[in-house]
Amino acid sequence: MSDIKTTLTTAPKALPPSDQLGFGQYFTDHMFVAKYMEGKGWYDAQILPYGPLPLDPGASVFHYGQALFEGMKAFRQADGKIVFFRPEFNHDRMAQGAERMCLEAPPLDLFMQGLHELVKVDQRWIPHEPNTALYIRPTLIGTESFLGVRPSRETMFFILLSPVGSYYSEGTKPVKIWTEEKYLRAAPGGLGAVKAGANYASSLKAALEAKKKGYAQVLWLDVEHQGIEEVGTMNVFFVFKNEIVTPALNGSILNGGTRDAIIELLHSKNLPIVERKITITEVVERLQKGELLEAFGTGTAAVISPIGELHYQGKDWVINGGQTGELSTKLYNEITSIQRGQMPDTQGWITPLV
Ligand SMILES: Cc1ncc(COP(=O)(O)O)c(C=O)c1O
C-alpha cells in the first residue's frame, strides 16, 4: 500500500489559544484512516476531514472491546523543524499489542506514511510555545459486525492529532497520589502490558474515587496489593539514596517509551538504575528511614510528573518536602531539550517530518 487519498476540509477550524490547550481538548482538521480485511489486506488509506466514523453497530469494538491505541508526540523545534519522538517504539508496541488483542497491526510503512502525511497536512496545528506539542493518537479497532465471541476479521487503523499543553492542571508541579488497595488495573495474563482501551475502562472508577478524595492519580498495586505496578497512566520511579528503582516489566505493566528513555539516560550517566519488583511496604519503610529522595511518574503526556505526597493506609507521606527533586528536574530538562532540538540527540530518538 503506498497511495493515500487525501480529501481536505472545506471548513478549517480556528486554532485554539496556545496558553489554554490543556490536554486532549481539541482535534485538528484531519484524520488518517486505513482498513484491513482478512484475505484482502490493507486498503482504502485516506486522509479525511476530522469527523465521525461510519461503523456498524455490530462491530466487535462495541461488544468485545477490541480496541488498542498509542500515544506519542510531534514537536516544533526552535529552528522550525518538525520532529517525532521515537515513532518506531510506538509502532513496535502497537504491533505487540495487536497480537495480544487479535487485531491486525498496520505494517511499519503504512504507520509511518499515515503519520507523516497527516502531520504534514495539519502542521499549522503544532503549537510553538514551550511545554506544548502535538499529541498523536494512533488507534486500532475491530470493525467486523457479528455476534458471538471471536476475533474480528476486519481492523480499522486511524490516527488523530491534538495540540496539547500540560497533562495535569498542576503542570510539572508535584502531585498527590492515592495508593489503590481495592481496585486493580491489570493482572498477570491479562492486558496490562498492552495499551488496550479495556485497561483504561478498568482504571476509571479508582481514578474518580481518588480525585474525589483530593488525589491526582492512583498508585496501582499487583494482585497481592503489595508489588508496585504503575502510577495513573505512567510508569513509576523511586530514587533512593543508593539506587533508583522502577518496577520490572512483569507482564501486567506497560512498557513505557518514556520509561525506556529514562532508563537509557540513567545508564548513560552511570547512575544505579535497577528494574526489579518493589513493594509498597519497602517504599514506606525506606521513606520513614529518610532513604527515599524522590519519586516520579513517566509518560508521553507529562514526560516526568513528580510525586509530592503518597497516601497509604490512612497516612499521607510527603516526599522530598513536596518539592520537585533534583534528578526529576534534570531528566525532565534533558528529555524535553532533546525533543526541542536544544540538546544533541545522541540516542537517535528524533525522527524529522519528511
Ligand atoms: C498505563 C500506562 N502506563 C505507562 C504509560 C507511559 O508510556 P509512555 O511513556 O510510552 O507514554 C502510559 C501511557 O502514556 C500508560 O497509559
The ligand as an SDF file (V2000), in Angstrom:
LIG
                    3D

 16 16  0  0  0  0  0  0  0  0999 V2000
   -0.9240    2.7060   31.7730 C   0  0  0  0  0  0  0  0  0  0  0  0
    0.2320    3.4640   31.2270 C   0  0  0  0  0  0  0  0  0  0  0  0
    1.4580    3.2480   31.7300 N   0  0  0  0  0  0  0  0  0  0  0  0
    2.5350    3.9040   31.2780 C   0  0  0  0  0  0  0  0  0  0  0  0
    2.4320    4.8500   30.2660 C   0  0  0  0  0  0  0  0  0  0  0  0
    3.6440    5.5620   29.7850 C   0  0  0  0  0  0  0  0  0  0  0  0
    4.0020    5.1480   28.4930 O   0  0  0  0  0  0  0  0  0  0  0  0
    4.7450    6.1250   27.5100 P   0  0  0  0  0  0  0  0  0  0  0  0
    5.9780    6.5840   28.2050 O   0  0  0  0  0  0  0  0  0  0  0  0
    5.0510    5.2870   26.2990 O   0  0  0  0  0  0  0  0  0  0  0  0
    3.8220    7.2340   27.2070 O   0  0  0  0  0  0  0  0  0  0  0  0
    1.1710    5.0810   29.6890 C   0  0  0  0  0  0  0  0  0  0  0  0
    0.9740    5.9760   28.5550 C   0  0  0  0  0  0  0  0  0  0  0  0
    1.0160    7.1020   28.4780 O   0  0  0  0  0  0  0  0  0  0  0  0
    0.0420    4.3920   30.1910 C   0  0  0  0  0  0  0  0  0  0  0  0
   -1.1810    4.6300   29.6920 O   0  0  0  0  0  0  0  0  0  0  0  0
  1  2  1  0
  2  3  1  0
  2 15  2  0
  3  4  2  0
  4  5  1  0
  5  6  1  0
  5 12  2  0
  6  7  1  0
  7  8  1  0
  8  9  2  0
  8 10  1  0
  8 11  1  0
 12 13  1  0
 12 15  1  0
 13 14  2  0
 15 16  1  0
M  END
$$$$
